[in-house]
Amino acid sequence: MTEQAIQTSVVRWEYFVLVMSLLAAVATSVAAIFTYRAYVWNNRRRDALSGGLETFKPIDAKSSRYEKASQVTSLIAVTVTLFGVFASIGYSARNHQLQNLQDAARRDLAKQVTVAANQAHEAMLQDAATAVELKAAYEDLAKTKLRLSEVEKRTDDRTLTKLQETTLFSMLKPEAPQQFILFLAPDPEAQRFADKLIAVMTSAGWKSFFPPNNFPKLQSSPPYIWIFLGDVNKSIPRAASTLRMALKKIGIEAQYVPLTMLTENQFALYIGPKPAPKQ
């Protein structure tokens, strides 16, 4: 039986108990009235006994009727009271059944709340685990980007920005015209970078030429930029000093390296491969 049906039954039993109680009260009141009337007529009966038989008969008949009526109404009151007791028992049973059903519903609701709380807790734990995994993924991505950047630094060609070109040109132009010997490492990237560097120097009036045939060939290709001089311990040619300062200004370190084939006023520029990035 559903909760709604039990509630309807409880309401009906409540009305039944109320009606039976009311009827029992009415029957008890009527019985009391008839009992009182029987009492009155019994008194009259006693009085009539002293007055003669003819006077006694009608009084005795009325007294008997009131006594019978009192007995009947008392019986009705007892019957109605028994029905009221039966209705009270039925009402109590239905009410207990309804309470048990409501208690079971409350227990089910509490169980559902507990399950929902556990599910919410598990969801929070999953969200936390997902957040940790996401953080680890972002960290891996950052590391991958860093490694990619390092690879690009190792593989990308060196270049000159517009500011570097302008700075180099403005520092070399006052010393033009100049000539210098150019040594290039047999490296494609070094040759491409040299093309960019020499283009700026040429526009500033600095002309380069390759070493004569009587100059020795480089036995290795170190990853540096050097300025060759006949003797690094003697007076440095002004043009070589200016070139070194201009290269340093744009972020390129160039060291003086002796090359005995050069005269006192000559200097040469060596452009080697791209240095490996610092670890």
Secondary structure, 3 states (H helix, E strand, C coil): CCHHHHHHHHHHHHHHHHHHHHHHHHHHHHHHHHHHHHHHHHHHHHHHHCCCHHHHHHHHHHHHHHHHHHHHHHHHHHHHHHHHHHHHHHHHHHHHHHHHHHHHHHHHHHHHHHHHHHHHHHHHHHHHHHHHHHHHHHHHHHHHHHHHHHHHHHHCCCCCCHHHHHHHHHHHHHHCCEEEEEEECCCHHHHHHHHHHHHHHHHCCEEEECCCCCCCCCCCCCCCEEEEECCCCCCCCHHHHHHHHHHHHCCCCCEEEECCCCCCCCEEEEECCCCCCCC
